[in-house]
């Protein structure tokens, strides 16, 4: 369950429609749906209904709650029968169009035609296939459900759709494997993490269908065939094997009638599928090749027999791995990183639990840890830490129906997984049973050429394949089918949402003024999650210099490191966004007072403790070295932000390198300490503060008192706390020197696969650019991009950036940007404008209100401005990736600073 690891949950800015109430009774029948059970959950603030559609045998689970964003799943239990990837192939064929809607990648194309997010598509798990639905509008949600039923249960299921995913071809006398799915799985099996996880699962759950990879092993895909795919579809993908799952503020009584009419349109197949599931005895060792790492892995309980153990073992993983200085976390300094797939894998019928490190020297410590925790649990994890962990589990707890899939497909009753009780003694008992059971020692030995050897074996196997005459005829026929295929794109057949339907839900949620001391702005909102409070302290840093902002980034990271060193039941998040330093304190309502007491370290940080600063700086620098957010890196650099991610990484890593190289590190640490304290003083002026609070109105006064107490302490500590902002800036020399936008022609070397090609335009702010960005990224740039190229387009307060990632075209890609703009100007119509406005839908009503009133003439005018910039050469062009000598010869500038960091 994702909330265990503190998964971030975005806060909606929409008004909740009302309090939900129970509408159905257990045992009753409504519109041919019989209610099997009704379960109320206080933790998740939901009522769960488990129903069965009597005519078709479809199973329906609905979680009614006050969330305005309705979720839905069409879910099928699809156990793999071998490593051929049939499960994955069938899922892709179901995404290739039906007679009614002949559109490939249907769910992708619904982004812009509905409120369905573009990245919310179908996917497969170890033994299930999922088709996702999401919308804030009831009519749109129903239209998406109708579309999903049609595409999944009545696909055209053409042979060409199978061959597009996988096929064997002969090219120039050589046997070669081709196909979209084949290429995807080939990349997967070149990922050491994936190899480790799959090998562990196959070994520990041997004898069950989990011993097979549902996505397929590339060389084993030769076992797949179009006929086998059709047979598998008929057995496992039909209305009688379907689990429909919905969640949100839905009138279920009204929807049952619609669902009944929908289900009755599809043929019934109530024949039971016999599935073998007989686990074999564990073999004590597993050796794999790749990078050095060792794990001790355990076969956990059956999800249906011991449902309570699932939450307890997830909690146990959190206790062992994620609390600073406790459990295995105390060994992180020694071994640097945990092994792949550590902790609890809750996606399976039988959970796998593993502990380990990316080191081949950790075996003795792992065995000692198991012995110690079995002998005296409280010695390894103190009792007070366990209670803190219980509260941390409840923080940011959100009902995500994707997390509940393993329970649903294995017919676990909702009351068994929604109302699991956190109990210390029960958790210890589960731990003892787990660690006393049989275990497997998994060792991955170092072999940097393992992937290349696997590829060579595949090529050898293909080369030695023998063909008969009928095989050659079959391959020729299949090639003819591929060559004659016309891309299916009948978008007119898809439903489309009109922008006028969206406008009514763009209402600001109810808010009230929070009366704070010193006339500081404060706003109070109702809590989005039950029993939880979030306090946002927002500090304006828009006038700070580049040097100051670099230090503020380090302050942000140090405050987080220092706070996380404490075993806290509360959560702290600190970020810098849109020239604001945002400090978020999250706690359970019962912990509001203690949370503020712990947060006092934020207003009086121990930056004068150079040992603490040194220890934290090492961890922070390491995180920047390993940062893989290349999109943000490129965007910052292309927009020529005053302080980019690269600048921050260079500064922080440079500080650590200088300290490590120095003969007198204490002198450098004292100097850094003084800078941190000086810049912290620059932040502490009440005129730059504001607070946003999300909580139960009952706690408003308690929160206000705590904030005012914190502000009073700040006034005592900082003598210029109330100084007028102009005088404050003059005294502390706060002055951002505006930099002129440069027409860059840069090539920057970073270690990525494929290049990122970007072009940035400096323009006068206009809301039309948001719409142009969506149209270019999703409509026009893909027409010119190669299959592996991924187009991106951003607009950010006067900066418009186009880019392609995984690029091999380089300079040719700039023609893609220009051609796409020309096509936009020629083809813009009301339907495209509606499409773009739906795509722009996001959680900011004020922004959306301005975007929705933009007309076609404004969009055309802004597009022509971008084209004129291209014609005049007044854009910044930057290519990120490997060295490109041809560009250097043409006078492009070569930057090497990113490699210097690493």
C-alpha positions in Angstrom: 0.0 0.0 0.0 1.6 3.2 -1.2 0.7 5.3 1.8 3.1 3.3 4.0 6.0 5.0 2.2 4.5 8.4 2.5 3.2 8.7 -1.0 2.3 12.4 -1.7 -1.3 13.2 -2.2 -2.3 16.3 -4.2 -4.9 18.6 -2.6 -7.9 19.3 -4.7 -9.0 22.9 -5.1 -12.6 21.9 -5.7 -15.6 22.1 -3.5 -16.7 18.7 -2.1 -20.3 18.0 -3.1 -21.6 16.8 0.2 -21.6 14.1 2.8 -22.1 10.6 1.5 -24.7 8.3 3.1 -25.7 4.6 3.0 -28.0 3.9 0.1 -28.1 0.0 -0.1 -28.8 -2.7 2.4 -27.1 -6.1 2.6 -29.2 -8.9 1.0 -31.4 -6.7 -1.1 -31.5 -6.6 -4.9 -31.5 -3.5 -6.9 -31.7 -3.5 -10.8 -30.5 -7.2 -10.8 -27.5 -6.4 -8.5 -27.6 -8.3 -5.3 -25.9 -6.7 -2.3 -23.5 -9.3 -0.8 -22.1 -7.0 2.0 -22.0 -3.5 3.3 -18.9 -2.2 5.1 -18.2 1.1 6.8 -14.6 2.2 7.3 -13.8 5.1 9.6 -10.1 5.1 8.6 -10.8 5.6 4.9 -14.0 7.6 5.5 -15.9 5.3 3.1 -18.8 2.9 2.8 -18.0 -0.2 0.6 -20.7 -2.2 -1.2 -20.0 -5.6 -2.6 -22.5 -6.6 -5.2 -23.1 -9.3 -7.8 -25.0 -8.9 -11.1 -27.2 -11.9 -11.2 -27.8 -12.3 -15.0 -24.1 -12.1 -15.9 -22.2 -12.9 -12.7 -20.2 -9.6 -13.0 -18.8 -8.6 -9.6 -19.2 -5.0 -8.6 -17.5 -3.2 -5.6 -18.2 0.4 -4.9 -16.6 2.7 -2.4 -18.8 5.7 -1.7 -17.1 8.7 -0.2 -16.9 12.5 -0.5 -14.1 12.5 -3.1 -15.2 14.6 -6.1 -12.7 12.8 -8.4 -14.5 9.5 -9.3 -12.3 6.5 -10.0 -13.2 3.3 -11.8 -11.6 0.0 -12.8 -12.5 -2.8 -15.2 -10.6 -5.6 -13.6 -9.9 -9.2 -14.8 -8.0 -12.0 -13.1 -5.5 -13.0 -15.8 -3.0 -15.6 -14.5 -0.1 -16.2 -16.9 0.1 -19.8 -18.2 3.7 -19.5 -19.5 6.3 -16.8 -20.3 5.0 -16.1 -23.8 3.4 -12.7 -22.8 -0.1 -13.7 -23.9 -1.6 -11.7 -21.0 0.2 -8.6 -22.1 -0.6 -9.1 -25.8 -4.4 -9.6 -25.1 -4.4 -6.3 -23.1 -2.8 -4.5 -26.0 -5.2 -5.9 -28.5 -8.1 -4.7 -26.2 -6.5 -1.3 -26.6 -6.6 -1.5 -30.4 -10.2 -0.6 -31.1 -13.6 -2.1 -31.4 -16.1 -2.0 -34.3 -18.0 0.8 -32.7 -14.8 2.8 -31.8 -12.0 1.8 -34.2 -9.2 3.7 -32.4 -5.9 2.4 -31.3 -4.6 3.7 -27.9 -8.2 4.6 -27.0 -7.5 5.8 -23.5 -4.7 8.1 -24.6 -6.9 9.7 -27.1 -9.6 10.3 -24.5 -7.3 12.9 -22.9 -8.7 16.1 -24.3 -12.0 14.5 -25.1 -12.8 13.9 -21.4 -11.4 14.5 -18.0 -9.5 11.2 -18.2 -5.8 11.9 -17.5 -3.5 11.1 -20.4 -1.3 8.8 -18.4 -4.1 6.7 -16.9 -4.2 3.8 -19.3 -4.6 0.0 -19.1 -1.9 -2.1 -17.4 -1.2 -5.6 -16.3 -0.1 -6.9 -12.9 1.4 -10.3 -12.0 -2.0 -11.9 -12.4 -4.5 -9.2 -13.3 -5.4 -6.8 -16.1 -6.7 -3.4 -15.4 -8.5 -0.7 -17.4 -8.7 2.6 -15.6 -11.3 5.3 -15.6 -11.3 8.7 -13.9 -13.4 11.9 -14.1 -14.9 14.6 -11.9 -18.1 14.8 -14.0 -20.7 12.1 -13.5 -21.9 12.1 -17.2 -18.3 12.0 -18.4 -17.5 9.2 -16.0 -20.4 7.1 -17.3 -19.4 7.8 -20.9 -15.9 6.5 -20.1 -17.3 3.3 -18.5 -19.5 2.7 -21.5 -16.5 3.2 -23.8 -14.3 0.9 -21.7 -16.9 -1.9 -21.7 -17.1 -1.7 -25.5 -13.4 -1.6 -26.2 -12.5 -4.4 -23.8 -15.4 -6.8 -24.2 -15.9 -6.3 -28.0 -12.5 -5.7 -29.5 -12.0 -6.2 -33.2 -9.2 -8.6 -32.2 -7.6 -8.6 -35.6 -4.5 -10.6 -36.5 -2.7 -7.4 -37.4 -3.2 -6.1 -33.9 -1.5 -9.3 -32.6 1.4 -8.9 -35.1 1.9 -5.3 -34.2 2.8 -6.5 -30.6 5.0 -9.5 -31.6 6.1 -11.2 -34.7 9.1 -13.2 -36.2 10.5 -11.7 -39.4 13.1 -12.7 -41.9 15.2 -9.7 -43.0 18.1 -10.3 -45.4 18.2 -14.0 -44.5 18.2 -13.3 -40.8 15.6 -14.3 -38.2 14.5 -11.3 -36.2 11.9 -10.6 -33.5 9.8 -7.4 -33.9 6.8 -5.7 -32.3 5.9 -3.0 -29.8 5.5 -5.3 -26.9 8.6 -7.3 -27.8 10.6 -4.0 -27.8 9.2 -3.0 -24.4 9.9 -6.3 -22.7 13.4 -6.3 -24.2 14.1 -3.1 -22.4 12.5 -4.5 -19.2 14.8 -7.5 -19.3 17.8 -5.3 -19.6 16.9 -3.7 -16.3 18.8 -5.4 -13.4 16.1 -4.3 -10.9 13.4 -6.0 -13.0 15.5 -9.1 -13.4 16.1 -9.4 -9.7 12.4 -8.9 -8.8 11.1 -11.4 -11.4 13.8 -14.0 -10.5 12.8 -13.8 -6.8 9.1 -14.2 -7.6 9.6 -17.1 -9.9 11.8 -18.9 -7.4 9.7 -18.3 -4.2 6.3 -18.9 -5.8 7.3 -21.8 -8.0 4.3 -24.2 -8.6 1.9 -21.2 -9.0 1.2 -19.0 -12.0 3.5 -16.5 -10.4 6.4 -18.6 -11.7 5.7 -17.0 -15.1 6.1 -13.4 -16.2 2.8 -11.9 -17.3 4.6 -9.4 -19.6 6.6 -12.2 -21.2 10.2 -13.1 -21.7 11.4 -11.9 -25.2 12.7 -15.3 -26.4 9.7 -17.1 -25.0 7.3 -15.0 -27.0 7.9 -17.4 -29.9 5.4 -19.6 -28.0 2.7 -16.9 -28.5 0.3 -17.1 -31.4 -2.8 -15.3 -32.6 -5.0 -18.4 -32.0 -3.7 -18.7 -28.4 -4.4 -15.1 -27.8 -8.0 -15.5 -28.9 -8.5 -18.6 -26.8 -7.1 -16.8 -23.7 -9.3 -13.8 -24.3 -12.4 -16.0 -24.6 -11.6 -17.7 -21.2 -10.6 -14.7 -19.1 -11.9 -11.5 -20.7 -15.7 -11.5 -20.7 -18.5 -10.0 -18.7 -18.9 -13.0 -16.4 -15.2 -12.8 -15.3 -15.2 -9.0 -14.9 -14.8 -7.1 -11.6 -16.2 -3.5 -11.9 -14.8 -1.2 -9.2 -15.8 2.4 -8.6 -15.0 5.0 -6.0 -16.2 8.5 -5.3 -19.2 10.7 -4.7 -21.6 8.7 -7.0 -25.3 8.1 -6.6 -25.1 4.3 -6.7 -28.8 3.7 -6.9 -29.0 5.8 -10.1 -26.0 4.1 -11.6 -27.1 0.5 -10.9 -29.9 0.8 -13.4 -27.4 2.1 -16.1 -24.9 -0.7 -15.2 -27.6 -3.3 -15.5 -28.5 -2.1 -19.0 -24.8 -2.0 -20.0 -24.0 -5.5 -18.6 -26.9 -7.1 -20.4 -25.5 -6.1 -23.8 -22.6 -8.6 -23.6 -22.5 -12.4 -24.0 -22.3 -14.4 -20.8 -19.6 -17.1 -20.1 -20.1 -18.5 -16.6 -17.8 -21.5 -17.1 -15.2 -21.6 -14.3 -11.5 -21.5 -15.2 -9.5 -24.1 -13.4 -6.3 -22.5 -12.2 -3.5 -24.6 -10.7 -2.0 -23.0 -7.6 0.2 -25.5 -5.6 3.3 -23.9 -4.2 6.4 -26.1 -4.1 8.8 -26.4 -1.2 11.3 -23.6 -1.1 14.8 -24.2 -2.4 17.2 -22.4 0.0 19.4 -20.6 -2.5 19.0 -18.6 -5.7 22.0 -17.2 -7.7 21.6 -14.6 -10.3 24.0 -12.5 -12.3 24.1 -8.7 -12.6 25.3 -6.3 -9.8 26.4 -7.4 -6.3 23.4 -7.6 -3.9 22.1 -10.1 -1.4 18.6 -10.7 0.1 16.9 -13.0 2.5 13.4 -13.6 1.2 10.4 -15.2 2.8 7.1 -16.6 1.4 4.3 -14.7 3.2 0.8 -15.7 4.0 -2.1 -16.3 1.6 -4.1 -13.0 1.1 -7.4 -14.7 1.6 -6.5 -16.8 4.7 -4.5 -14.2 6.6 -5.6 -10.8 5.3 -4.7 -9.0 8.6 -1.0 -10.1 8.0 -0.8 -8.0 4.9 -1.1 -4.7 6.7 1.1 -5.9 9.5 3.9 -7.0 7.2 3.7 -3.8 5.3 4.0 -2.0 8.6 6.9 -4.3 9.6 8.7 -3.3 6.4 8.2 0.4 7.3 9.6 -0.2 10.8 12.6 -2.2 9.6 13.6 0.0 6.6 12.2 3.5 6.8 12.9 5.0 10.3 16.2 6.7 10.7 18.6 4.8 12.9 16.2 1.9 13.6 16.2 -1.7 12.3 18.1 -2.2 9.1 18.3 1.6 8.5 21.3 1.6 10.9 23.3 -0.4 8.3 22.7 2.1 5.4 25.8 4.0 6.1 27.8 0.8 5.8 26.1 -0.7 2.7 24.7 2.5 1.0 21.4 1.0 -0.5 18.8 -1.7 0.1 18.6 -4.6 -2.4 16.0 -4.5 -5.2 12.4 -5.2 -4.3 13.1 -5.0 -0.5 10.3 -5.0 2.0 6.8 -6.4 1.3 5.4 -7.1 -2.2 1.7 -6.9 -1.6 0.6 -7.3 -5.3 0.5 -11.1 -4.9 -1.8 -13.8 -3.6 1.1 -14.8 -1.4 3.2 -11.9 -0.2 6.9 -11.9 -0.6 8.9 -10.3 2.1 12.7 -9.6 1.7 15.5 -7.8 3.4 18.9 -7.1 1.9 21.5 -4.7 0.6 23.3 -3.9 -2.6 26.5 -5.5 -1.3 27.9 -9.0 -1.3 29.3 -8.6 2.2 26.1 -8.1 4.2 25.0 -11.8 4.7 26.3 -12.0 8.3 24.6 -8.8 9.3 21.3 -10.0 7.8 21.4 -13.3 9.6 22.3 -11.6 12.9 19.4 -9.1 12.4 16.9 -12.0 11.9 18.1 -13.7 15.0 18.0 -10.5 17.1 14.5 -9.5 16.1 13.2 -13.0 16.8 14.8 -13.0 20.2 13.8 -9.5 21.4 11.7 -7.4 19.0 11.6 -4.4 21.3 15.4 -4.3 21.5 15.6 -3.8 17.7 12.5 -1.6 17.4 11.6 0.2 20.7 7.9 0.2 21.6 7.6 4.0 21.4 8.9 3.8 17.8 6.1 1.3 16.9 3.4 3.7 18.2 4.9 6.5 16.2 4.9 4.3 13.1 1.2 3.6 13.6 0.5 7.3 13.4 2.7 7.7 10.4 0.8 5.0 8.6 -2.4 6.9 9.0 -0.9 10.1 7.6 -1.8 10.9 4.0 -3.9 7.7 4.1 -6.0 7.7 0.9 -8.3 5.2 -0.6 -6.7 4.3 -3.9 -8.6 1.5 -5.5 -5.5 0.3 -7.4 -3.9 -0.6 -4.1 -6.9 -2.9 -3.3 -6.7 -4.9 -6.6 -5.1 -8.0 -5.0 -7.8 -8.2 -2.4 -10.6 -7.7 -4.9 -9.5 -10.3 -7.5 -9.0 -12.9 -4.8 -12.5 -12.3 -3.4 -11.5 -10.9 0.0 -14.4 -9.2 1.7 -14.1 -5.4 2.0 -14.5 -5.5 5.8 -11.4 -7.7 6.0 -9.0 -5.2 4.3 -10.6 -1.8 5.0 -10.9 -2.3 8.8 -7.5 -3.9 9.5 -6.5 -3.2 13.1 -3.0 -2.0 13.9 -1.9 -3.9 17.0 1.7 -4.1 18.4 1.5 -7.6 19.8 -0.2 -9.0 16.7 2.5 -7.3 14.5 5.2 -8.9 16.6 3.5 -12.3 16.3 3.3 -12.0 12.5 7.0 -11.0 12.4 8.0 -14.1 14.5 5.9 -16.4 12.3 7.4 -14.9 9.1 11.1 -15.0 10.2 10.7 -18.5 11.6 9.5 -19.8 8.3 11.7 -21.1 5.5 13.8 -18.5 3.7 15.7 -18.2 0.5 19.2 -16.6 0.3 19.2 -14.7 -3.0 22.6 -13.6 -4.3 23.2 -11.5 -7.4 26.9 -11.8 -8.4 28.7 -9.1 -10.3 28.6 -9.6 -14.1 28.5 -6.3 -16.0 28.2 -8.2 -19.3 25.2 -10.3 -18.2 22.7 -8.4 -20.4 25.0 -8.7 -23.5 25.4 -12.4 -22.9 21.6 -12.9 -22.7 21.3 -11.0 -26.0 23.9 -13.1 -27.7 22.1 -16.3 -26.6 18.9 -15.0 -28.1 20.6 -14.2 -31.4 22.2 -17.6 -31.5 18.9 -19.3 -30.8 17.2 -17.3 -33.6 20.0 -18.1 -36.0 19.7 -21.8 -35.4 15.9 -21.9 -35.9 14.8 -24.4 -38.6 11.9 -23.6 -40.9 9.7 -25.8 -43.1 7.9 -24.6 -46.3 4.7 -23.9 -44.4 6.6 -21.7 -41.9 8.0 -19.6 -44.8 4.5 -19.2 -46.2 3.1 -18.2 -42.8 5.9 -15.6 -42.3 5.2 -14.2 -45.8 1.5 -13.9 -45.1 2.1 -12.2 -41.8 4.5 -9.7 -43.4 1.8 -8.9 -46.0 -0.7 -8.3 -43.2 1.7 -5.8 -41.5 2.6 -4.1 -44.8 -1.1 -3.6 -45.7 -2.1 -2.3 -42.3 -3.6 1.2 -42.2 -3.3 3.0 -38.9 -6.8 3.1 -37.2 -7.7 6.5 -36.0 -11.4 7.2 -36.3 -11.5 9.8 -33.5 -14.9 11.0 -34.6 -16.4 7.8 -33.2 -15.2 8.6 -29.6 -17.3 10.5 -27.2 -16.3 14.1 -26.5 -16.9 16.4 -23.5 -17.9 20.0 -24.2 -16.0 22.6 -22.2 -19.3 24.2 -21.1 -19.9 21.1 -19.0 -16.7 21.6 -17.1 -17.1 25.3 -16.2 -19.8 24.7 -13.4 -17.3 22.6 -11.3 -14.6 25.3 -11.3 -15.7 26.7 -7.9 -13.2 27.7 -5.3 -13.7 25.6 -2.2 -15.0 27.2 0.9 -12.4 29.2 2.9 -12.2 31.6 5.7 -9.7 34.2 7.0 -7.4 32.8 9.7 -6.8 35.7 12.1 -3.0 35.6 12.8 -0.8 37.9 14.7 1.3 40.7 13.1 -1.3 41.0 10.3 0.1 38.0 8.5 -2.2 36.5 5.8 -3.8 33.2 6.8 -6.5 31.1 5.1 -8.4 28.1 6.6 -9.8 25.3 4.4 -11.7 22.2 5.4 -9.5 19.1 5.6 -9.3 16.9 2.5 -8.6 13.7 4.5 -10.3 12.5 7.7 -8.5 13.1 11.0 -5.6 14.9 9.3 -4.2 18.5 9.4 -1.9 20.2 7.0 -0.3 23.5 7.6 1.5 25.3 4.8 4.0 28.1 5.7 4.8 30.0 2.5 7.8 32.3 2.3 8.2 34.6 -0.7 11.8 34.5 -2.1 11.2 36.1 -5.6 13.6 39.0 -4.9 16.5 36.9 -3.7 19.7 36.6 -5.8 21.0 33.4 -7.4 23.6 33.0 -4.7 21.0 33.4 -2.0 18.6 30.9 -3.6 21.4 28.3 -3.8 21.9 28.6 -0.1 18.1 28.5 0.5 18.0 25.2 -1.4 20.6 23.9 0.9 18.7 25.2 3.9 15.6 23.4 2.6 17.4 20.1 2.3 19.2 20.5 5.7 15.9 21.2 7.5 14.4 18.1 6.1 17.4 15.9 7.0 17.5 17.3 10.5 13.8 16.8 11.0 13.9 13.2 9.6 16.6 12.3 12.0 14.0 12.4 14.7 11.5 9.5 15.1 8.4 11.5 14.5 4.7 10.6 14.1 4.4 13.7 11.9 5.6 14.5 8.4 7.4 17.5 7.0 7.8 18.4 3.4 9.7 21.4 2.1 9.9 22.5 -1.5 10.7 25.6 -3.6 8.2 26.4 -6.3 7.3 29.6 -8.2 9.7 31.7 -6.2 8.2 30.5 -2.9 9.7 28.4 -0.1 6.9 26.1 1.0 7.1 24.3 4.3 4.3 21.7 4.9 3.6 20.2 8.3 1.3 17.2 8.2 -0.1 15.5 11.3 -3.1 13.6 12.7 -5.6 15.9 14.4 -4.8 14.4 17.8 -1.1 15.3 17.3 -1.5 19.0 16.4 0.2 20.4 19.6 3.1 17.9 19.5 3.6 18.4 15.8 4.1 22.1 16.3 6.5 21.5 19.2 8.6 19.2 17.0 8.5 21.8 14.2 10.1 24.4 16.4 13.4 23.0 15.1 12.5 24.7 11.8 12.6 28.2 13.3 15.7 27.5 15.4 17.8 25.1 13.2 21.2 23.9 14.6 23.2 25.3 11.7 26.1 26.1 14.1 26.6 22.3 14.7 29.2 21.7 12.0 29.3 17.9 12.6 25.5 17.7 11.9 25.9 19.9 8.9 28.7 17.8 7.6 26.8 14.6 8.1 23.6 15.9 6.4 25.5 17.6 3.5 27.0 14.2 2.5 23.5 12.6 2.2 22.1 15.7 0.3 25.0 15.8 -2.2 24.5 12.1 -2.9 20.9 12.7 -3.7 21.7 15.4 -6.2 24.4 13.2 -7.9 21.8 10.5 -8.4 18.9 12.8 -9.5 17.4 11.5 -12.7 14.8 14.3 -13.2 16.3 15.3 -16.6 13.0 16.9 -17.8 13.1 19.4 -14.9 16.9 19.9 -15.5 16.3 20.7 -19.1 13.3 22.9 -18.5 15.1 25.0 -15.9 18.2 25.5 -18.1 16.2 26.2 -21.3 14.1 28.8 -19.6 17.3 30.3 -18.1 15.9 30.4 -14.6 17.9 32.5 -12.3 18.8 29.4 -10.3 18.4 26.1 -12.1 18.5 22.6 -10.8 22.0 22.3 -12.4 23.2 25.4 -10.5 21.9 24.0 -7.2 23.5 20.6 -7.8 26.8 22.3 -8.7 26.8 24.4 -5.6 25.8 21.7 -3.1 28.0 19.0 -4.6 30.8 21.5 -5.0 30.6 22.3 -1.2 30.9 18.6 -0.4 33.8 18.1 -2.8 35.7 21.1 -1.4 35.3 19.8 2.2 36.4 16.3 1.2 39.5 17.7 -0.6 40.4 20.3 2.1 43.3 19.8 4.6 41.2 22.0 7.0 37.5 20.9 6.5 36.4 22.5 9.8 37.3 25.9 8.5 35.1 25.4 5.4 32.3 23.9 7.5 32.3 27.0 9.8 32.3 29.3 6.8 29.3 27.3 5.3 27.6 27.4 8.7 27.9 31.2 8.8 26.3 31.5 5.3 23.4 29.3 6.3 22.7 31.3 9.4 23.0 34.6 7.5 20.6 33.5 4.8 18.2 32.1 7.3 18.0 35.6 8.8 17.1 36.9 5.4 14.1 34.7 5.3 12.7 35.8 8.6 10.5 38.8 7.9 6.8 38.7 8.5 6.0 40.6 5.3 7.1 37.6 3.2 4.9 35.1 5.1 1.5 33.6 4.6 -0.2 30.4 5.9 -2.7 28.0 4.4 -4.3 25.5 6.8 -6.4 22.4 5.9 -8.1 20.9 8.9 -11.3 20.2 10.8 -12.9 23.5 11.8 -13.1 22.2 15.3 -9.3 22.6 15.6 -9.1 26.1 14.1 -8.3 27.9 17.4 -5.8 25.3 18.4 -3.9 25.7 15.1 -4.1 29.5 15.3 -2.7 29.5 18.8 0.2 27.3 17.7 1.0 29.4 14.7 0.9 32.6 16.7 3.1 31.1 19.4 5.6 30.2 16.6 5.4 33.8 15.2 6.0 35.2 18.7 9.2 33.1 19.0 10.3 34.3 15.7 9.9 38.0 16.7 12.0 37.3 19.8 14.7 35.6 17.9 14.9 38.0 14.9 15.1 41.7 15.7 14.1 42.7 12.2 11.0 40.4 12.0 8.6 43.4 11.7 10.9 45.7 9.7 9.1 47.2 6.6 10.1 45.1 3.6 12.0 47.8 1.7 14.2 48.6 4.7 14.6 44.9 5.4 15.9 44.3 1.8 18.2 47.3 2.0 19.7 46.2 5.3 20.3 42.6 4.2 21.2 43.5 0.6 18.5 41.4 -1.0 18.5 42.3 -4.6 17.8 40.1 -7.6 19.6 41.3 -10.7 17.3 40.6 -13.6 19.2 38.7 -16.4 18.5 39.2 -20.1 17.2 36.2 -22.0 20.0 34.8 -24.2 19.6 33.1 -27.6 21.6 30.1 -26.6 23.1 27.5 -29.0 24.4 25.1 -26.4 25.1 21.4 -26.3 25.4 20.0 -22.8 26.7 16.5 -22.0 24.7 14.4 -19.6 24.6 10.7 -19.3 21.2 9.8 -20.8 20.0 7.4 -23.4 19.1 9.5 -26.5 19.3 13.2 -26.6 16.9 15.9 -25.4 16.4 18.6 -28.0 14.8 21.9 -26.7 13.8 25.3 -28.0 12.6 28.1 -25.7 10.8 31.3 -26.5 10.6 34.4 -24.3 7.1 35.9 -24.8 4.7 38.3 -23.2 2.4 36.4 -20.8 -0.8 35.2 -22.5 -3.1 32.3 -21.4 -3.3 31.2 -25.0 0.2 29.6 -24.7 -1.2 27.0 -22.3 -3.5 25.8 -25.1 -0.8 26.0 -27.8 1.4 23.8 -25.5 -1.3 21.1 -25.2 -2.1 21.1 -28.9 1.6 20.9 -30.0 2.4 18.1 -27.5 -0.7 15.9 -28.1 -1.9 16.7 -31.6 0.7 18.1 -33.9 4.3 17.2 -32.8 3.5 13.4 -32.6 2.7 13.5 -36.4 6.4 14.4 -37.2 8.2 12.5 -34.4 9.8 9.1 -34.9 8.3 6.2 -32.8 11.0 6.5 -30.1 10.8 10.3 -29.8 8.7 11.7 -27.0 7.4 15.3 -27.5 7.0 17.7 -24.6 5.7 21.2 -24.5 5.6 23.6 -21.5 4.4 27.2 -20.8 5.6 28.9 -17.6 4.9 32.6 -17.0 6.5 34.1 -20.2 8.6 31.1 -21.2 7.4 28.7 -23.9 9.5 25.5 -24.3 9.2 22.7 -26.9 11.4 19.6 -26.6 11.8 16.0 -27.7 13.4 13.3 -25.5 14.9 10.0 -26.6 15.9 11.9 -29.7 18.4 11.0 -32.5 17.4 13.7 -35.0 19.1 16.6 -33.2 19.0 19.6 -35.5 16.2 18.1 -37.6 14.0 18.2 -34.5 13.8 22.0 -34.7 12.0 21.5 -38.0 9.4 19.4 -36.1 8.7 22.4 -33.8 8.3 24.8 -36.6 6.3 22.5 -38.9 3.9 21.7 -36.0 3.3 25.4 -35.4 2.5 26.0 -39.1 0.0 23.1 -39.1 -1.6 24.4 -35.9 -2.2 27.8 -37.6 -3.7 26.1 -40.7 -5.9 23.6 -38.9 -7.1 25.4 -35.7 -10.9 25.1 -35.3 -13.4 25.1 -32.4 -13.1 21.3 -31.8 -9.3 21.6 -31.4 -9.8 24.6 -29.0 -12.3 22.6 -27.0 -9.8 19.6 -27.0 -7.0 21.8 -25.7 -9.1 23.4 -23.0 -10.1 20.0 -21.7 -6.5 18.9 -21.7 -5.5 22.0 -19.7 -8.0 21.0 -16.9 -6.1 21.1 -13.6 -6.5 21.9 -10.0 -6.3 25.7 -10.1 -9.8 27.2 -10.7 -8.4 30.8 -11.2 -6.0 29.7 -13.9 -8.6 27.6 -15.6 -11.1 30.4 -15.6 -8.7 32.6 -17.6 -7.8 29.8 -20.0 -11.4 28.9 -20.7 -12.2 32.4 -22.1 -9.4 32.3 -24.6 -10.7 32.4 -28.2 -9.3 31.2 -31.6 -7.9 34.6 -32.7 -5.8 34.9 -29.5 -4.4 31.5 -30.1 -3.5 32.2 -33.7 -1.9 35.5 -32.8 0.3 33.8 -30.2 1.3 31.0 -32.5 2.3 33.6 -35.1 4.5 35.3 -32.5 6.3 32.0 -31.9 6.8 31.5 -35.6 8.2 35.0 -36.0 10.7 34.3 -33.2 11.8 31.2 -35.1 12.2 33.3 -38.3 14.2 35.9 -36.5 16.4 33.4 -34.6 15.3 34.9 -31.2 15.0 31.5 -29.4 17.2 29.5 -27.2 18.2 26.1 -28.6 19.8 23.6 -26.3 20.6 19.9 -26.9 21.3 17.7 -23.9 23.0 14.3 -24.2 26.2 12.8 -25.6 28.8 14.9 -27.3 27.9 16.0 -30.8 31.1 16.9 -32.7 29.2 18.3 -35.7 27.5 20.9 -33.6 30.8 21.9 -32.0 32.3 22.4 -35.4 29.4 24.7 -36.3 30.3 26.9 -33.3 28.0 25.5 -30.6 29.3 25.9 -27.1 30.2 22.8 -25.1 29.4 22.7 -21.4 30.9 19.9 -19.1 29.8 21.0 -15.6 27.3 18.2 -15.1 29.9 15.5 -15.6 32.1 17.4 -13.2 29.5 17.0 -10.5 29.3 13.2 -11.0 
